[in-house]
Amino acid sequence: MLPDQFFDFSKLEQFRFLYELGIILLAVKILGHLSKKWGQPSVLGELLAGILLGPMVLDWIHMNAFIEEAAEIGVILLMFLAGLETNLKEFQKAAFASTLVAVIGVILPFLGGLAGGLWFDYRFATSIFIGTALVATSVSISVQTLRELGCLNSKAGNTILGAAVLDDILGIITLSIVVGFVGKNGNDNSSLPVLIVKIIVFFVFIWLSRKPLPKIFQWANRMMTTEVILTIGIIVALVYAFLAEMFGLAGIVGAYFAGLILSTSKFQDELFPKLETVSFSFFVPVFFVSIGLMTTIESVNASILIQILVFSVVAVLTKLVGGAIGAKLGGFPTTDSFAVGAGMVARGEVGLIIASIGLNNKLFSASLFPVIVAVILITTVVTPPLLKVFLPKPGKKSASS
């Protein structure tokens, strides 16, 4: 019996997404494991999985509508989880220093990215977005590194965590302003006053919904069906993301603040682990792989490599120095100030989210995308060794403790 008589090859293309998803998830877990084994965050391996499977290397899998939509859901759920995970009380212990670190750690990278973009002759709107992409700090990578070094509960650790959360909030707001002002098609003709009014109206809605939203979960908890809290949580994340888009903001803003509202509710403990399982077992890995799939081999050349080098130096130094200045003004000794700055260097998944939004909204050309992704990867990789240099060794008392 011939193979084409035994198998129905006419359905190969129709159901191609099934085996593509299988390959994606398998590659993500294998490379994520290897990345962790080599002392790096698993997100690095997940990104490399997309680069390996995509046009850059093996050319097995390409972006399509299904992967793109699943990745979009992954972004929304990831930021909803980030909001749920935010502990507003943690960084109150070092609120003053955290605020200084976050604010200066946003201003310097933004200005550095803007200046670098203009120096490479990118248009002003693109340069603004480059600065925006360099603003964010990855809370998860900072937490993981601090825990491994035994410094998670130190004064420097608490300051890094508080500043990282504030950094993300400032980065999300900056992203919303940039996306709304520049416009969905990269046009510089949007009305800033209208955008500001829309942002104010949206955040008024967020403020007004902070009490009714948990009550929805109280009502849903009485329903006699399975996993109702998880389902309502996903619905809330999607609806708030949709409303944010309707107000001209990025969808991740709505998802993040929906999670932030629920972070202090009694349903957080039940919702977070279940949603984390759903998100990181399927949707979030697809998102990270989609980033790699969008990186093409045609976009890499000598000019791109020079830009990667320059922007990486700018990204590392502006966060390191900006965080150190903020910590120093907040009362830290010099060495611990640079430890705080080092903890702010990694851009991680938040930077990837911003980069993908910029690409989808045509805020920069496809040739710039691998530069931003490479810079995010480099800042992620250098953070653990930087922290090891500046943080006190386990058992050694810090001057700031």
N, C-alpha and C positions, 0 to 999 in steps of 0.2 A: 504494500500500500504506500502510495506516494505521500510525502509530507503535506502537500497542498490538498490532498483528499481527506487527510485525517484532521488537520487544523483548518479553521475558518479564517484564513488570512485577510479576508475582506473586512474583518472587524478589528484588525491590528491598529489602524489609525484611530478608530472610534474610541477604543479603550486604551490607547497609548498612555494616558495619564495615570493609569493604575500601576503599571510597572515603573513609570518614571517616579511616582511618589515613593514606591518601595525602594528604589535606588537612592533617592534623596535622603530618606529617613535612615537607611542603613549607613550611608556615607557620613551623615551628620553624627551619628552615634560613634562610629569608629574613629573618625578624626577628632571629635570632641573628646573622646577617651584619651587618644594619643596626646592631644594638646594639654590636658590636665596632667597626664603622666609626665610630660616634659616641663611641668611647672608653670604652664600658661593657662589663662582662662579658656574654658571650653568654647566660648564664642569665637575664638580665633580659629579653632578647628572647623567650626560650622561655616565660617566665611570661606575658609580654604576648600571646603567641600563644594561650595558653589563655583569657585574658581576652577577647581579640578574637573568637575562634571560639565562645566559650560564651555563656551567658545574659546576661552583662554587656553585650555589644555586639551582635554579629551574630546570636547565637542559632542557629548552624548545627549545633553539636555539643553533646550532653549526656553526662553521666557515665552509663556502663552497666557491666554486669558484666565485659565483656571489657576495657575501658579500665582499670577498677579493678584487675583482676588483673594486667594487663600493667604497670601503674604500681607495684604491689606488688613485682613482680619487679625493676623498675627501681630501687626503693629499696634492695632487698637487694644488687643488683649494685653500686650506687653506693657503699654502705658497705663492701662487700668490697674494691672498688678503693681506697677510702680507707685501709683497713688495709694492703693491698699496697704502697701508695705511701708509707706512713710509714717514714721513715728514723730509726731509733732513735739513730744515732750523730750525726746533724746537730745536734740540740739539746743534746747532752751538752757541747758547747763552751761553751754559755752556760746550763748546767742550773740554776744557782742563780737567776739573774735570770728565766729562763723560768718556773720554778716559782712564783716570787712573782707574776709578771705573770699567770699562768694562774689561780692560786688567788684572788687579789684580784679579777681580772677575771671570775671566776665568782660570787663572793660578792656584789659590789655590784650587778650586773645582776639577780641572783636576788632580792635584797631590794628593789631598785627596782621590778621587775615585780610582786612580791607586794604592795608598798605601793600601787602604782598601781591594781592590781586591786581591792584593798579600798576604795580611795578612790572608785572608780567603782561601789561596792556589788556587786561580783561575790562569789559565795560563796567560802569559803576555799580549797576544792579547785581552783576555777577560777583563783583568784589565784596559787596555788602553780604551776599550769601556765604561767601567763603569765610568771612569773619564770623557769621552766625554758626556755621558748621564747627568752628573751633571753640565755641563757647561752652558746650556741654561737658559735664563730668559724669563718668559711669559710677553710680553708687555701688552696684553689685561687684565690680572689679575691685574697688577700694575696700569694701567690706571683706571680700575673700582674702585679699592680700594682708590686711591688718590682722585678720583672724589667724592666718598662717604664721605671722610674725609675733603673735601673742600680744599685740598692742591695741586690740579692738576697744578695750575699756579704758585706755589711757586718756589723758587730757587732749593730747594731739589727735588720738583716734576719734574722740567725740567731736572735736572741732572739724575734722575732715568729714565726718558723717553729716554734721549739721550744714556745713558749707556745701557739700555735694548735693544735698536735697534742695537747698536754696538756689544753688547753681542750676539745677534742672528746671526749677520753676522759672527762673529768670530766662533760661535758654528757651523754654517753651513759649513764654510771652514774646521774647525777641523774635522767635521763628514766626509766630502768628502775625506780628506787625510786618515783618519782612515779606511773608507770603501774601498778605492782604494788600500791602502797599505796592509791591512790585506787580502783583496781579498774576492770575492763573496762567497766563500765556507769556509771562516775562515782559509785559509792557509796563512802563514807568508812569502810567497815566491815571492810576487809581487816586481817589480823593482821600487824603489822609484824615481830614476832619470826619468824613463819613465812617471811615474805618474805626477811628477812635470811639465814635458814638456806638457803633456796633459792638466793639469790644466791651465797652462799659455796660451796654444792655445785656450782653451775654453773661458777664460776671455778676450783674445784679440777679439774673436768673439763677446762677450757681448759688449765690448767697441765699436766695429765697427758697431754694430746693433743699437746703442742708437739713431741715427738719422733716419735711414730707417724705424725702427719699428713704430714710430708714423705716418709716412707717409702712411703706410699700412692702418691704421685706417682712415686717411683722404680719401684715395681712397675708402675704404669700405663704408664710410659714404654717398657716392653718390649712392650706390646701392639701388634699389627700392624693398626692401624686409623687413620683420619684424625683429626687434631686431638684426640687423646686427652687431652692436658694441659689444653686449654681446656675440654673436656667435664667432666673430673674436677673442675676448678676451679669450674665452675658448680654441679655436684652438691654439692661441699663447702659452697659459700656457702648453698645452699638447705637442706641438712641442718642446718648449724649455726644458721641462722635458725629452723628448725623446733624444734630442741632448746631454743633460747632461749625461744621461746614456750611450750614445755612446762614450763619452769622458772618461768614467770610473768613473764619479761622481754620486752622488745621484740625482735622478730626481727632488727632491724638490729644489735643488740649481738652476737649470735652471728656474723653475717656479718662485722662489723668485726674481731672478734678472730680469726676464721678467717683473714682476710687478713693480720692482724698476725703470726700464727704463720708464715705463708708468706712474709712480706716479707724474711726473711733466708735463705730457701732458694735453691738454685741454679735452681729453676724459676720464680722471680719474673720474671726477664728475659723469658722466653718467654710466661708467662701474662699479665702485665700488659698489653702492647700489644694482644694478641689479644682479651682480655676487654674492654678499653677500646673497641675497634672495635665489638664486638657490642653493648655496653651503650649507647654514645653514638650509635650509628646507629639504634637502635630503642627499647629499653626505657626508658632514662633520659629522652629527650625526651618520651615518653608520660607519664612521671611528672610532669615539670615542667608539661606542658600540663594534666594532670589537676588540678593545684593551681589553675590559672586557671579551669578548668571548674567548680570547686566554689564559685567566688565569684559570687554572684548579685546582680543589680541591686537587688533588694528589701532587701538587707542594708546598703545605703549610705544614710546620712542625716546630718543635722547632728550628732547625737550621736556617730555613728561617726567623723566627720571630726575632732571634738574629741579623741576617744580616740586617733586616729592621730597627731595632733599631740603630745599629751602623752606617749604611749608611745614615739614616735620620739625626743623630747628625752631621755627617761629612758634609752632604749637607747643612744643615742650618748654621752651624758655619762658613764654608769656604766662603759662599756667604756673610753672615752678616759681618764677620771680613774683608774679602777681599774688599767688597764695602766700609766699614768704613775707611779702610786704604787709599784707593784711594780718597775718599771724603776729608779726613783729609789733604792729600798731595795737594789736589786741593783747599784748603783754607777754608773748612768748620769747624765750631766748633764741639766739640766732640759729643754732643747729636745729632745734625743734621747729622753728619757723620754716626752714627749708624742708623738714619732714612733712609738714602740713602742705606746703606747696607741691612736693612730690606726690602726695596722695591725691592731688587734684588733676594730675596730668592725663590719666586715661580717659579717652572719650567714649570708648566702648559702644554698647548698643544704642545709646541715645544719639551719639554722633552719626551712627549708621541710619537711624530713623530720619534725622534731619537731612542727611545726604540723599536718601531715596526720595524724600518729599521734594527736594530741590530738583532732582532729575525728572520726576513725574510732572512737575509744574514748569519744566523747561526754563529754569532759572540759570542753567549753565549747560554747555554742550556736553555730549557724551564723552569727549576726549578728556574733560576735567574730572569726570566721575572717578576713574581709577586713582587719580591723584588724591582725592579726598578719602577714598576707602583705604589707600595705602597709608596715609597719614594717621587715620584712626587706628589701623593695625599697629603701626609703629609706636604710637603713644600708649597703646595697650601693653605692648611687649616691654617697653622700657620702665613702666611704673613699678613693678615688683623690685627690680634691682636698685632703682632710685630710692625706694623706701628702705631697703636694706642698708643703704649707705647712711641715711640720715636718722633713721629711727634708732633708739637705744636697743642694744642687744637684750634678749630675754633675760631677766634677772638683774639687769642693770637699771638703776633708778634714773628716770629722766629728770632733768633740771626743772621741768615745768610741772612735774607730778606732785 
